């Protein structure tokens, strides 16, 4: 039903042309290898809380850290989080026409974020809600080789030949001939 409302808004664009909150944002997880090539991109919707009193969306840093921890293992390799950025078009309704006529690049909407602070998202015009996104960039970590022993490594185990000896214990009991004090029973 939401696509129907979006189409209706597009038809009546002169009437409803305001910035409004959006319930979710697209999260893109970009995995880069050692040669700066993209190995994989994973996209999913990220739902967050909207603070109506401040008219701002908030993604807490513990949720961001949890997402990073979950997504750092991808494509049969181990990755580490390198950086993050938000792309949110925050144009005012009266600036859309002038912006469409300029050759201005969209880099002013791309803002880096840190994982230390909560992420605050500003409302956007409904036309741009599908373009708003969060990007997480991961870099492939070097594979750590298992340490090899500095001791001599042999391919075949050496089996020592052990002669089996049985221990014999001898007990010398007194005989009847030996009736000295030493052997007398008490």
C-alpha angles and dihedrals in degrees: 000000000000092000088057091054091047091052091048090051090051091052091050095040094140090060103047109036103140137118111259139176120267123212099220142011132212113255116204119195110199118195116202125191128214092275093055092252121136110249098181144347121209119193128193140152117261117205120204142170121271117214103216095189093059094029092230136118117236129202108183118229092239089060090049091050090049091051091049092049091050095046102042092088107071142138096015091297137089118250135188126213111258107172145330136216139182125219108199121157104222100177118150114238093247091054098056096086095049091045092053091056096051129080091227115146122236095239092105089069094051107088127174119229135198126227091227096075133047114266114244119201122197123217118264138198109272092242090066098043091098090053097050111101147158119228125205115191119203126188123208112251122222115264110246113224118223109258114254121223118255089215121095110284116211125192095215123043116241115236113205117217108234120192109222114230125180118218116233121206118197124200117196112206122195115258126217090256092062101071100153125136091261093064100038117115119236 
